[in-house]
Amino acid sequence: MAKLYFYYSSMNAGKSTALLQASYNYRERGMNTLVLIPEVDDRDGRGMVVSRIGLESEAHLFGTGDDLLQLIADQVDEHPLHCVLVDEAQFLTRQQVFELSEVTDRLDVPVLAYGLRTDFQGEPFEGSKYLLAWADNLKEIKAICDCGSKATMVVRLDEHGNVRRIGEQIEIGGNDRYLSLCRKHFKQRFYD
């Protein structure tokens, strides 16, 4: 029986690298994968998953209104599908997480979703909240705070390196805009 997996962490933990490695492992054995990425994430060009260490793969774009069960079922109709991998899974909607659970339950295709657990204010993303609630397996990918402890939180920085406390939940950016911290240092930087 296929399962829904959620691999979560703060930023800079290697989620995209792990996703690309998993897809490679399937493909190396002659199996087909479908890599999905939300269209809102345009950092590395539309339709690409790119890791900071230089690995990359083409990916199928999806929007918040797309029916992922139907999209994946259409792929299964074309050729056997052995795994679905979702990058930036925090941007999924509640409905899309439900649809991914249907992919595992009805189509018997495993789904590996990779994403952030919380935003720059310490609040859960919608996709992450429902993946944490509904996934069969939860796996933390560890990142490191400046102090050497496990980083579990992230802060958003302005152009001068100061912590931003307000703003839209979704603002695409990388190491220049976000910093992964342990909870202690998140609280010190965000609330002090």
matplotlib code that plots the C-alpha trace (Angstrom):
import matplotlib.pyplot as plt

x = [0.0, 1.3, 1.9, 1.9, 5.2, 6.0, 9.6, 9.8, 12.3, 13.3, 15.1, 18.6, 18.2, 18.5, 14.8, 15.1, 18.4, 16.7, 13.7, 16.0, 18.0, 14.8, 13.6, 17.0, 16.9, 13.5, 14.6, 17.9, 15.9, 13.8, 10.8, 8.8, 8.4, 6.4, 8.0, 5.6, 6.4, 3.9, 3.8, 4.3, 7.9, 9.7, 13.2, 15.0, 12.9, 9.4, 9.1, 12.4, 13.4, 17.0, 19.0, 21.7, 24.3, 23.6, 21.2, 18.2, 15.2, 12.3, 9.0, 5.4, 3.9, 0.6, -1.5, -3.7, -6.8, -5.4, -6.8, -3.7, -5.6, -6.8, -3.4, -1.7, -4.4, -4.0, -0.2, -1.0, -3.2, -0.3, 2.3, 3.0, 3.9, 6.0, 6.3, 5.1, 7.4, 6.2, 8.7, 7.7, 4.7, 3.9, 2.2, -0.4, -4.0, -6.0, -7.8, -4.6, -3.3, -6.5, -6.1, -2.5, -3.8, -6.3, -3.4, -1.9, -5.2, -7.0, -4.1, -1.7, 1.2, 3.5, 3.7, 6.8, 6.1, 8.9, 8.3, 8.7, 6.7, 6.3, 6.6, 8.7, 6.3, 6.3, 2.8, 2.1, 1.5, -1.8, -0.2, 2.2, -0.6, -2.6, 0.4, 1.4, -2.1, -2.8, 0.6, 1.3, 5.0, 6.6, 10.3, 12.3, 15.3, 17.7, 19.1, 21.6, 21.3, 24.3, 24.8, 25.1, 21.7, 19.0, 17.2, 13.5, 12.3, 13.0, 13.0, 12.6, 15.2, 15.0, 17.6, 19.8, 19.7, 17.1, 14.3, 10.9, 7.9, 5.1, 4.3, 2.6, 3.0, 4.3, 7.3, 9.6, 13.3, 16.5, 19.4, 19.5, 16.0, 15.6, 17.7, 17.1, 17.3, 16.7, 13.6, 15.6, 17.3, 14.1, 12.4, 15.4, 15.5, 11.7, 10.4, 13.2]
y = [0.0, 3.4, 6.1, 9.9, 11.2, 14.7, 15.7, 19.0, 21.4, 25.0, 26.5, 25.4, 21.8, 20.1, 19.3, 19.9, 17.9, 15.0, 15.2, 15.1, 12.2, 10.2, 10.9, 9.9, 6.6, 5.7, 6.6, 4.8, 1.6, 2.2, 3.6, 6.7, 9.7, 12.9, 15.9, 18.7, 22.3, 25.2, 27.9, 30.5, 29.4, 31.1, 31.4, 29.0, 29.4, 28.1, 24.4, 23.6, 22.1, 23.3, 22.5, 24.9, 22.2, 22.3, 19.4, 20.1, 18.6, 19.6, 19.7, 20.0, 23.3, 23.4, 26.2, 26.5, 25.7, 22.6, 19.2, 17.1, 13.8, 14.4, 15.6, 12.5, 10.2, 11.6, 10.8, 7.2, 6.8, 7.6, 5.4, 3.6, 6.0, 4.8, 7.9, 11.5, 14.1, 17.6, 20.4, 23.4, 21.5, 24.2, 26.0, 23.2, 23.9, 21.8, 20.3, 19.5, 17.6, 15.7, 14.9, 13.7, 11.3, 10.1, 9.4, 7.0, 5.5, 5.2, 5.1, 3.3, 5.6, 6.9, 10.6, 12.3, 15.9, 18.3, 21.6, 24.1, 23.5, 27.2, 30.7, 33.6, 34.4, 30.9, 30.2, 27.0, 27.1, 25.6, 22.8, 21.9, 21.9, 19.3, 17.3, 17.1, 16.0, 13.6, 12.1, 8.5, 9.2, 12.4, 12.9, 15.9, 17.0, 18.8, 22.3, 24.0, 27.4, 29.7, 28.5, 24.8, 23.7, 22.2, 25.0, 24.6, 28.1, 30.8, 34.6, 36.9, 39.6, 43.0, 44.4, 45.5, 42.1, 43.2, 40.8, 41.6, 40.9, 41.8, 41.0, 38.5, 34.9, 34.0, 35.9, 33.9, 34.2, 32.4, 32.8, 36.6, 36.9, 34.1, 32.8, 29.4, 29.5, 27.3, 28.2, 30.0, 32.3, 32.7, 34.1, 36.3, 37.8, 37.9, 39.1, 41.2]
z = [0.0, -1.0, 1.6, 1.9, 3.3, 4.6, 4.8, 6.6, 8.0, 8.1, 5.1, 4.0, 5.2, 1.8, 1.1, -2.7, -2.7, -1.0, -3.4, -6.4, -5.0, -4.3, -7.9, -9.3, -7.3, -8.8, -12.3, -12.0, -11.5, -14.6, -12.7, -13.6, -11.3, -11.5, -9.9, -9.0, -8.0, -7.2, -9.8, -7.1, -6.6, -9.5, -8.0, -10.3, -13.4, -14.0, -13.9, -12.3, -9.0, -8.2, -5.1, -3.7, -4.4, -8.2, -8.7, -10.8, -12.6, -14.7, -12.8, -13.6, -12.4, -10.5, -9.2, -6.1, -8.1, -9.8, -9.0, -8.2, -8.1, -11.7, -12.9, -11.5, -12.7, -16.2, -15.9, -14.7, -17.8, -20.1, -18.4, -15.1, -12.3, -9.4, -7.3, -7.1, -5.5, -4.4, -3.8, -1.7, -0.3, 2.2, -0.7, -1.1, -0.2, 2.2, -0.8, -2.6, 0.5, 0.5, -3.2, -2.6, 0.1, -2.5, -4.9, -2.3, -1.3, -4.7, -7.2, -5.0, -5.9, -3.1, -2.6, -1.1, -0.2, 0.9, 2.6, 5.4, 8.6, 9.5, 8.1, 9.1, 12.0, 13.4, 11.9, 10.0, 6.3, 5.1, 3.2, 6.0, 8.6, 6.7, 5.7, 9.4, 10.2, 7.4, 6.2, 6.9, 7.7, 9.0, 8.5, 9.8, 7.7, 10.0, 9.4, 11.7, 13.5, 13.7, 17.3, 16.1, 17.5, 15.2, 13.3, 13.4, 12.6, 10.0, 10.1, 7.1, 6.7, 5.1, 2.7, 5.7, 7.5, 10.0, 11.0, 9.5, 11.7, 9.4, 5.8, 3.5, 4.5, 1.1, -0.2, -2.3, -1.5, -0.6, 1.7, 1.1, 2.6, 5.2, 8.0, 9.7, 13.5, 16.6, 18.5, 21.2, 18.7, 16.7, 19.8, 20.6, 17.1, 16.4, 19.8, 21.2]

ax = plt.figure().add_subplot(projection="3d")
ax.plot(x, y, z, "-o")
ax.set_aspect("equal")
plt.show()
